Amino acid sequence: MSDNNEITALLSAILEGQQTTNARLDSIDSRLDKMDTRLSNLESDVSTIKGNVDSIERSQKMQEKALGTIAIRTLAHDADLSELKKAE
Protein backbone atom coordinates (compact mmCIF):
# COMPACT_ATOMS: atom_id res chain seq x y z
CA MET A 1 0.00 0.00 0.00
CA SER A 2 2.95 2.30 0.48
CA ASP A 3 3.58 2.26 -3.25
CA ASN A 4 -0.02 3.31 -3.89
CA ASN A 5 0.35 6.21 -1.47
CA GLU A 6 3.55 7.33 -3.17
CA ILE A 7 1.96 7.09 -6.61
CA THR A 8 -1.09 8.99 -5.37
CA ALA A 9 1.15 11.69 -3.86
CA LEU A 10 3.15 11.96 -7.09
CA LEU A 11 0.00 12.18 -9.18
CA SER A 12 -1.37 14.85 -6.84
CA ALA A 13 1.87 16.82 -7.15
CA ILE A 14 1.79 16.51 -10.95
CA LEU A 15 -1.85 17.61 -11.03
CA GLU A 16 -1.10 20.58 -8.80
CA GLY A 17 1.82 21.53 -11.08
CA GLN A 18 -0.42 21.29 -14.13
CA GLN A 19 -3.03 23.47 -12.48
CA THR A 20 -0.38 26.07 -11.66
CA THR A 21 0.92 25.93 -15.24
CA ASN A 22 -2.61 26.24 -16.62
CA ALA A 23 -3.28 29.27 -14.42
CA ARG A 24 -0.07 30.90 -15.65
CA LEU A 25 -0.93 30.16 -19.26
CA ASP A 26 -4.42 31.62 -18.77
CA SER A 27 -2.83 34.76 -17.32
CA ILE A 28 -0.43 35.02 -20.28
CA ASP A 29 -3.33 34.53 -22.73
CA SER A 30 -5.26 37.30 -21.00
CA ARG A 31 -2.31 39.68 -21.18
CA LEU A 32 -1.73 38.82 -24.85
CA ASP A 33 -5.38 39.55 -25.61
CA LYS A 34 -5.03 42.96 -23.95
CA MET A 35 -1.84 43.63 -25.91
CA ASP A 36 -3.58 42.66 -29.16
CA THR A 37 -6.37 45.11 -28.36
CA ARG A 38 -3.87 47.87 -27.57
CA LEU A 39 -1.95 47.13 -30.77
CA SER A 40 -5.13 47.31 -32.82
CA ASN A 41 -5.99 50.64 -31.19
CA LEU A 42 -2.49 51.94 -31.92
CA GLU A 43 -2.73 50.84 -35.55
CA SER A 44 -6.02 52.68 -35.85
CA ASP A 45 -4.55 55.81 -34.22
CA VAL A 46 -1.50 55.73 -36.50
CA SER A 47 -3.73 55.39 -39.54
CA THR A 48 -5.81 58.37 -38.40
CA ILE A 49 -2.69 60.44 -37.71
CA LYS A 50 -1.27 59.54 -41.13
CA GLY A 51 -4.48 60.71 -42.77
CA ASN A 52 -4.34 63.96 -40.80
CA VAL A 53 -0.70 64.54 -41.78
CA ASP A 54 -1.52 63.91 -45.45
CA SER A 55 -4.37 66.41 -45.23
CA ILE A 56 -2.14 68.98 -43.53
CA GLU A 57 0.54 68.51 -46.21
CA ARG A 58 -2.01 69.08 -48.99
CA SER A 59 -3.32 72.17 -47.21
CA GLN A 60 0.20 73.49 -46.70
CA LYS A 61 1.01 73.08 -50.40
CA MET A 62 -2.13 75.02 -51.32
CA GLN A 63 -1.18 77.76 -48.85
CA GLU A 64 2.34 77.93 -50.30
CA LYS A 65 0.88 78.39 -53.79
CA ALA A 66 -1.45 81.10 -52.51
CA LEU A 67 1.43 82.88 -50.77
CA GLY A 68 3.46 82.71 -53.97
CA THR A 69 0.60 84.28 -55.91
CA ILE A 70 0.15 86.97 -53.25
CA ALA A 71 3.87 87.72 -53.29
CA ILE A 72 3.84 88.16 -57.09
CA ARG A 73 0.78 90.40 -56.92
CA THR A 74 2.35 92.44 -54.15
CA LEU A 75 5.43 93.02 -56.25
CA ALA A 76 3.25 94.04 -59.20
CA HIS A 77 1.26 96.44 -57.00
CA ASP A 78 4.46 97.89 -55.57
CA ALA A 79 5.75 98.44 -59.10
CA ASP A 80 2.47 100.09 -60.07
CA LEU A 81 2.60 102.35 -57.01
CA SER A 82 6.17 103.29 -57.80
CA GLU A 83 5.18 104.25 -61.36
CA LEU A 84 2.21 106.29 -60.08
CA LYS A 85 4.46 108.18 -57.69
CA LYS A 86 6.90 108.92 -60.51
CA ALA A 87 4.04 110.16 -62.70
CA GLU A 88 2.93 112.65 -60.07
C-alpha positions in Angstrom: 0.0 0.0 0.0 2.9 2.3 0.5 3.6 2.3 -3.3 0.0 3.3 -3.9 0.4 6.2 -1.5 3.5 7.3 -3.2 2.0 7.1 -6.6 -1.1 9.0 -5.4 1.2 11.7 -3.9 3.2 12.0 -7.1 0.0 12.2 -9.2 -1.4 14.8 -6.8 1.9 16.8 -7.1 1.8 16.5 -11.0 -1.9 17.6 -11.0 -1.1 20.6 -8.8 1.8 21.5 -11.1 -0.4 21.3 -14.1 -3.0 23.5 -12.5 -0.4 26.1 -11.7 0.9 25.9 -15.2 -2.6 26.2 -16.6 -3.3 29.3 -14.4 -0.1 30.9 -15.6 -0.9 30.2 -19.3 -4.4 31.6 -18.8 -2.8 34.8 -17.3 -0.4 35.0 -20.3 -3.3 34.5 -22.7 -5.3 37.3 -21.0 -2.3 39.7 -21.2 -1.7 38.8 -24.8 -5.4 39.5 -25.6 -5.0 43.0 -23.9 -1.8 43.6 -25.9 -3.6 42.7 -29.2 -6.4 45.1 -28.4 -3.9 47.9 -27.6 -1.9 47.1 -30.8 -5.1 47.3 -32.8 -6.0 50.6 -31.2 -2.5 51.9 -31.9 -2.7 50.8 -35.5 -6.0 52.7 -35.9 -4.6 55.8 -34.2 -1.5 55.7 -36.5 -3.7 55.4 -39.5 -5.8 58.4 -38.4 -2.7 60.4 -37.7 -1.3 59.5 -41.1 -4.5 60.7 -42.8 -4.3 64.0 -40.8 -0.7 64.5 -41.8 -1.5 63.9 -45.4 -4.4 66.4 -45.2 -2.1 69.0 -43.5 0.5 68.5 -46.2 -2.0 69.1 -49.0 -3.3 72.2 -47.2 0.2 73.5 -46.7 1.0 73.1 -50.4 -2.1 75.0 -51.3 -1.2 77.8 -48.9 2.3 77.9 -50.3 0.9 78.4 -53.8 -1.5 81.1 -52.5 1.4 82.9 -50.8 3.5 82.7 -54.0 0.6 84.3 -55.9 0.1 87.0 -53.2 3.9 87.7 -53.3 3.8 88.2 -57.1 0.8 90.4 -56.9 2.4 92.4 -54.1 5.4 93.0 -56.3 3.3 94.0 -59.2 1.3 96.4 -57.0 4.5 97.9 -55.6 5.8 98.4 -59.1 2.5 100.1 -60.1 2.6 102.3 -57.0 6.2 103.3 -57.8 5.2 104.3 -61.4 2.2 106.3 -60.1 4.5 108.2 -57.7 6.9 108.9 -60.5 4.0 110.2 -62.7 2.9 112.7 -60.1 
